[in-house]
Amino acid sequence: MTVRINARLDDELAAELEALRRKTGQTLTAIIEEALDAWVANTRTKTAISTFEECGFVGVAKGPADLARNSKKYLKDSLRKKT
């Protein structure tokens, strides 16, 4: 079974797609299928933590055990010490 898809691309992306078609000699369908296959494979293997790690948002820090529950209290205490 095949499914026909219509998509709207901005001029820049359409130009990139056309350049890929000319460079590789592949059809637009083949290029899009390959891109979607890669995206699906990448998405299946990703977890929330791996996404954050790639973006540099995950690290290690020390703090009180109840920091998540009492973050506002700790923030206020910290700000009071600075004034």
Secondary structure, 3 states (H helix, E strand, C coil): CCCCCCCCCCHHHHHHHHHHHHHHCCCHHHHHHHHHHHHHHHHHHCCHHHHHHHHCCCCCCCCCCCCCCCHHHHHHHHHHHHC
